[in-house]
């Protein structure tokens, strides 16, 4: 039932992605406005994840999980019945807020239930595999549902959320009061980081439409930086900080967060552009488009449960590095996009490579980001990781949308290729970060071996 949360998140993202062209045609939205159907969710999710993760630590993970899941169900219902683009974006924003509380609560329940090591790694593999299953199932379902009407893609998650809510009320044990994290409530820190993240995400998602040099964009970025500075000062001074900044001294944790920025940011952007490419430029049906994405989702769903064993054997750093190579390769294949793409030489190989990347990287990043973190800060670590993914998604999507609509707002074939090139360039940066992590881990391992088994010193004799 905990895995149902990430299943729902992935189901929602994949179904909405396929339905975007139909939503655009039905509601008469521009490409820049259509972006907000995706970015509205990201704005609520990315802006409140840190608060959601820490709230789960402080107020109880079960309570936060159940309340937020109920809100998710209501927001899904509203999204399926509205007749206005603005109201649809608002419903997506509210759904993002609820996900900002359910996702870190669910992940931290898992990481505090299973001890660090093989048991936790396997649990996290199952958790991430559920997300992959939701994504692949959502792609197929959305193809059928969009043919009936795009509203069904918003209504589909409602019964799943209600079933998960009923199961959670029945199965999740009520924790003892002392099991919650101790400490006061850092209200100033919560307010400043929340509004800082909201302003940051808002600035980057509206920049393609308003202009990167506009007063609105620059003012929002300046406000986000100022609030972030106040937040840092607050966290250094208060007795019970919302975010213990010392947690960022962990190199593996920081690299895991950067890795998810790259992975999620590049793929959300790729999916947004690919939907325009397949349906608007090539004239594919929603079902045809969904089936094109299916190989990646199925590959992740079928292999993710094994990633915990691979992480135990080879280490998360190596899995992330290999996955980064596949990510670069997948986007690289799509650089050859044209008016008559080959399924055998472009679409299927590209999607398989992206599936390999997700299968290796997503579970490994989750394992690495929560390893070595105390139980009372697991919600915080989960919130940090998810925030990285959502902010990375918002920032990259804003840049790619600006590239795709640079020629008068119309999405053209050259714009499609340029957008895929941006995704590939971002993936290359991620590969560099991953390789750095592998080299540092290797150096640390050699140093530890040398310290544990020093070479005997030669003694000169006369």
C-alpha positions in Angstrom: 0.0 0.0 0.0 3.0 2.3 0.5 4.1 1.5 -3.0 0.7 2.6 -4.2 1.8 6.2 -3.6 4.7 6.1 -6.1 2.5 3.9 -8.4 -0.1 6.7 -8.4 2.5 9.4 -9.0 3.9 7.6 -11.9 0.5 6.6 -13.2 -0.6 10.3 -13.1 2.5 11.6 -14.8 2.5 9.1 -17.7 -1.3 9.3 -18.3 -1.3 13.1 -18.4 1.7 13.2 -20.7 0.0 11.2 -23.4 -3.2 13.2 -23.0 -1.5 16.6 -23.4 -2.2 17.1 -27.1 -5.9 16.2 -26.6 -6.1 18.6 -23.6 -4.5 21.3 -25.8 -7.0 20.8 -28.6 -10.1 20.6 -26.4 -9.3 23.6 -24.1 -7.6 25.7 -26.7 -4.3 26.1 -24.8 -1.0 27.4 -26.3 2.1 25.2 -26.0 3.4 27.6 -23.3 0.2 27.4 -21.3 0.0 23.6 -21.8 3.3 23.4 -20.0 1.6 24.5 -16.9 -0.6 21.3 -16.8 2.7 19.6 -16.1 4.5 22.4 -14.3 1.5 23.1 -12.0 2.0 19.7 -10.5 5.7 20.3 -10.3 5.2 23.7 -8.6 3.2 22.2 -5.7 5.3 19.1 -5.5 8.8 20.7 -5.6 7.8 23.7 -3.5 6.6 21.8 -0.5 8.6 18.5 -0.5 11.1 19.6 2.2 8.2 20.8 4.4 6.3 17.5 3.6 9.3 15.3 4.5 10.1 17.1 7.8 6.4 17.3 8.7 6.2 13.5 8.4 9.2 13.2 10.8 7.6 15.6 13.3 3.9 15.0 13.2 3.8 11.3 12.4 4.3 9.6 9.1 1.1 7.6 9.2 -1.0 10.7 9.8 0.6 12.8 7.1 0.5 10.0 4.6 -3.3 9.3 5.0 -4.4 13.0 5.0 -2.3 13.8 2.0 -3.6 10.7 0.1 -7.2 11.8 0.7 -6.4 15.2 -0.7 -4.8 13.6 -3.7 -8.0 11.6 -4.5 -10.2 14.8 -4.3 -7.8 16.8 -6.5 -7.8 14.0 -9.1 -11.6 14.0 -9.2 -11.7 17.8 -9.6 -9.1 17.7 -12.4 -11.4 15.3 -14.3 -14.5 17.5 -14.2 -13.3 21.0 -14.7 -13.9 22.8 -18.0 -11.4 25.6 -17.8 -7.6 25.4 -18.4 -6.9 27.6 -15.3 -9.0 25.4 -13.0 -7.3 22.3 -14.4 -3.9 23.8 -13.6 -5.1 24.7 -10.1 -6.3 21.1 -9.6 -2.9 19.8 -10.7 -1.2 22.2 -8.3 -3.2 20.9 -5.4 -2.4 17.4 -6.4 1.2 18.3 -6.4 1.0 19.6 -2.9 -0.6 16.4 -1.7 2.1 14.4 -3.4 4.7 16.5 -1.6 3.5 15.0 1.7 2.6 11.5 0.6 5.9 10.6 -1.2 8.4 11.4 1.5 6.1 10.0 4.2 5.8 6.7 2.3 9.6 6.5 1.6 10.5 7.3 5.1 8.1 4.7 6.5 9.9 2.1 4.4 13.4 3.3 5.3 12.6 3.3 9.1 10.9 -0.1 8.9 13.8 -1.9 7.3 17.3 -1.7 8.6 20.0 -0.3 6.3 21.5 -3.0 4.1 20.1 -5.8 1.9 16.6 -5.8 3.4 16.1 -2.0 2.9 17.7 -2.2 -0.6 15.2 -4.8 -1.6 12.3 -2.9 -0.2 13.4 0.2 -2.0 13.8 -1.8 -5.2 10.2 -3.0 -4.9 9.1 0.6 -4.1 10.7 2.0 -7.2 9.5 -0.9 -9.3 6.0 0.0 -8.3 6.6 3.4 -9.8 7.8 1.9 -13.0 4.8 -0.4 -13.2 2.5 2.6 -12.7 4.4 4.5 -15.4 4.2 1.6 -18.0 0.6 0.8 -17.1 -0.3 4.5 -17.3 1.1 4.8 -20.8 -1.1 1.9 -22.1 -4.2 3.0 -20.2 -3.8 6.6 -21.2 -3.7 5.5 -24.9 -7.1 3.8 -24.5 -8.6 6.4 -22.2 -7.5 9.4 -24.3 -9.3 7.8 -27.2 -12.5 7.9 -25.1 -11.7 11.4 -23.7 -8.8 13.0 -21.8 -10.8 13.5 -18.7 -10.7 9.7 -18.0 -6.9 10.0 -17.5 -7.6 12.3 -14.5 -10.4 10.2 -13.1 -8.6 6.9 -13.3 -6.3 7.5 -10.2 -9.3 8.3 -8.0 -10.4 4.7 -7.2 -6.7 3.6 -6.8 -6.1 6.4 -4.3 -9.3 5.5 -2.4 -8.3 1.8 -2.2 -4.9 2.7 -1.0 -6.4 5.1 1.6 -8.7 2.3 2.9 -5.8 -0.1 3.1 -3.6 2.5 4.9 -6.3 3.1 7.5 -6.5 -0.6 8.2 -2.9 -1.8 7.8 -0.6 1.0 8.9 0.1 0.7 12.6 -0.4 3.7 14.8 3.0 4.7 16.0 3.8 5.5 19.6 4.2 9.2 20.3 7.9 8.7 21.2 8.6 7.3 17.8 8.2 10.7 16.2 11.2 13.0 15.8 11.9 15.1 18.8 12.2 18.9 18.5 10.2 22.1 18.1 8.7 23.4 15.0 10.9 25.7 12.9 8.1 27.9 11.6 10.3 30.6 10.1 12.5 28.0 8.4 9.4 26.2 7.0 7.9 29.4 5.7 11.1 30.7 4.0 12.1 27.4 2.4 8.6 26.8 1.2 8.1 30.2 -0.4 11.7 30.1 -1.7 11.1 26.8 -3.6 7.7 28.0 -4.8 9.2 31.2 -6.2 12.1 29.4 -7.8 9.9 26.8 -9.5 7.5 29.5 -10.5 10.3 31.6 -12.0 11.7 28.8 -14.1 8.4 27.4 -15.4 7.0 30.8 -16.5 10.3 32.1 -17.9 9.8 30.8 -21.4 6.5 32.7 -21.7 7.4 35.9 -19.7 11.1 36.0 -20.9 14.2 35.2 -18.8 15.1 38.9 -18.6 11.6 40.1 -17.7 10.9 41.9 -14.4 8.6 39.0 -13.3 11.3 36.3 -13.8 14.1 38.3 -12.4 12.0 39.5 -9.4 10.9 35.9 -8.7 14.5 34.6 -8.8 15.7 37.5 -6.6 13.0 36.8 -4.1 13.8 33.1 -4.1 17.5 33.8 -3.5 16.7 36.2 -0.7 14.3 33.8 1.1 16.9 31.0 0.7 19.5 33.2 2.4 17.1 33.9 5.3 16.4 30.2 5.5 20.1 29.2 5.7 20.7 31.9 8.4 17.7 30.6 10.3 18.7 27.0 10.1 22.2 27.9 11.5 20.7 29.6 14.5 17.5 27.9 15.6 17.7 25.1 18.2 15.5 22.7 16.2 16.1 23.4 12.5 13.7 22.2 9.8 16.7 21.1 7.8 19.9 20.1 9.5 22.4 21.6 7.0 25.2 19.3 8.1 23.3 16.5 6.3 24.6 18.1 3.1 28.2 17.3 4.1 27.6 13.7 2.8 29.1 13.5 -0.7 27.1 10.4 -1.7 23.9 12.1 -0.6 24.6 15.3 -2.6 25.6 13.3 -5.7 22.4 11.2 -5.4 20.3 14.4 -5.3 22.2 15.9 -8.3 21.7 12.6 -10.1 18.0 12.7 -9.7 18.0 16.4 -10.9 19.6 15.1 -14.1 17.5 11.9 -14.5 14.1 13.3 -13.7 14.7 16.7 -15.3 15.9 15.4 -18.6 13.3 12.7 -18.9 10.3 14.9 -18.0 11.4 17.3 -20.7 12.1 14.5 -23.2 8.6 13.1 -22.6 7.0 16.5 -23.1 8.7 17.1 -26.4 8.3 13.6 -27.6 4.5 13.8 -27.1 4.5 16.9 -29.4 6.7 15.1 -31.9 4.8 11.8 -32.1 1.3 13.2 -32.1 1.4 16.8 -33.5 4.2 16.4 -36.1 3.9 12.7 -37.0 0.1 12.4 -36.5 0.3 9.3 -34.3 -2.7 8.4 -32.2 -2.6 8.5 -28.4 -2.5 4.7 -28.3 0.4 4.5 -30.9 2.3 7.1 -28.8 1.7 5.2 -25.6 3.0 1.9 -27.1 6.2 3.7 -28.3 7.0 4.5 -24.7 6.0 1.1 -23.4 9.4 -0.7 -23.9 11.1 1.6 -21.4 8.4 1.2 -18.8 8.2 -2.5 -19.1 11.9 -2.9 -18.8 12.0 -0.9 -15.6 9.1 -2.8 -14.1 10.6 -6.2 -14.9 14.1 -5.5 -13.6 13.8 -2.9 -10.8 13.2 -5.5 -8.1 16.6 -7.0 -8.8 18.4 -3.7 -8.4 18.7 -4.0 -4.6 20.8 -7.2 -5.1 22.9 -5.5 -7.7 23.5 -2.5 -5.4 24.6 -4.9 -2.6 27.1 -6.6 -5.0 28.4 -3.7 -7.2 27.6 -0.6 -5.2 25.2 2.2 -6.1 27.9 4.4 -7.7 28.6 1.9 -10.5 24.9 1.3 -11.2 24.4 5.1 -11.5 27.4 5.5 -13.8 26.3 2.7 -16.2 22.8 4.1 -16.2 24.1 7.5 -17.0 25.8 6.1 -20.1 22.5 4.5 -21.2 20.7 7.8 -20.6 23.1 9.7 -22.8 22.8 7.0 -25.4 19.0 7.0 -25.4 18.8 10.8 -26.0 21.5 10.5 -28.5 19.5 8.0 -30.6 16.6 10.5 -30.8 18.9 13.2 -32.2 18.2 11.5 -35.6 14.5 12.3 -35.3 12.9 13.0 -38.7 9.5 13.0 -40.4 9.7 9.2 -41.0 11.4 7.7 -37.9 12.3 4.1 -37.9 10.9 1.9 -35.1 13.7 -0.6 -35.5 16.7 1.9 -35.5 15.4 4.8 -33.5 12.3 4.6 -31.4 12.7 1.1 -29.9 16.5 1.2 -29.3 16.2 4.7 -27.8 13.4 3.7 -25.5 15.2 0.5 -24.4 18.3 2.6 -23.5 16.1 5.0 -21.5 14.5 2.0 -19.8 18.0 0.6 -18.8 18.9 4.1 -17.5 15.9 4.3 -15.2 16.1 0.6 -14.1 19.7 1.2 -12.9 19.6 4.7 -11.7 16.3 5.3 -9.9 16.6 2.5 -7.3 20.3 3.2 -6.8 19.7 7.0 -6.3 17.1 6.3 -3.7 19.3 3.8 -1.9 22.3 6.1 -1.9 20.3 9.2 -0.8 19.0 7.5 2.3 22.0 5.4 3.3 23.7 6.4 6.6 20.9 8.8 7.6 19.4 8.5 11.1 15.8 7.3 11.4 14.6 10.7 12.7 15.8 12.4 9.5 14.7 9.8 6.9 11.7 12.1 6.0 14.1 14.9 5.5 16.4 12.9 3.3 13.4 11.6 1.3 12.1 15.2 0.9 15.5 16.4 -0.3 15.7 13.7 -2.9 12.2 14.3 -4.2 12.7 18.1 -4.2 15.8 17.6 -6.3 13.9 15.6 -8.9 11.0 18.1 -9.0 13.1 21.2 -9.2 15.3 19.6 -11.8 12.2 18.7 -13.8 10.8 22.3 -13.6 14.1 23.9 -14.5 14.9 21.6 -17.4 11.4 21.6 -18.7 11.4 25.4 -18.8 14.7 25.4 -20.8 13.5 22.8 -23.2 10.1 24.4 -23.7 11.9 27.7 -24.5 14.0 25.9 -27.1 11.0 24.1 -28.6 8.9 27.3 -28.9 11.7 29.6 -29.9 10.4 30.0 -33.5 7.1 31.8 -33.0 5.6 29.3 -30.6 5.3 26.6 -33.2 6.9 23.2 -32.5 9.0 22.4 -35.6 11.3 19.5 -36.5 14.4 21.5 -36.0 13.1 22.6 -32.6 12.4 19.0 -31.7 16.0 18.0 -32.5 17.3 21.0 -30.6 15.2 20.0 -27.6 16.5 16.4 -27.7 20.1 17.8 -27.9 19.5 19.8 -24.7 18.3 16.6 -22.9 21.5 14.8 -24.1 23.7 17.6 -23.0 22.2 17.5 -19.5 22.6 13.8 -19.4 26.3 14.2 -20.2 26.7 16.5 -17.2 25.1 13.7 -15.1 27.5 11.2 -16.5 30.4 13.4 -15.4 29.0 13.6 -11.8 28.4 9.8 -11.7 32.0 9.0 -12.8 33.3 11.5 -10.2 31.5 9.5 -7.6 32.9 6.2 -8.8 36.5 7.6 -8.7 36.0 9.0 -5.2 34.6 5.8 -3.9 37.5 3.8 -5.4 40.0 6.2 -3.8 38.3 6.0 -0.4 38.2 2.2 -0.7 42.0 2.1 -1.4 42.7 4.4 1.5 40.6 2.4 3.9 42.4 -0.8 2.8 45.8 0.8 3.3 44.9 2.0 6.7 43.5 -1.4 7.7 46.4 -3.4 6.4 49.5 -1.2 6.4 52.6 -2.5 4.7 55.4 -3.6 7.1 58.3 -1.1 7.3 61.8 -2.3 6.2 64.4 -1.8 8.9 68.0 -1.2 7.8 70.6 -3.3 9.4 74.3 -2.6 9.7 
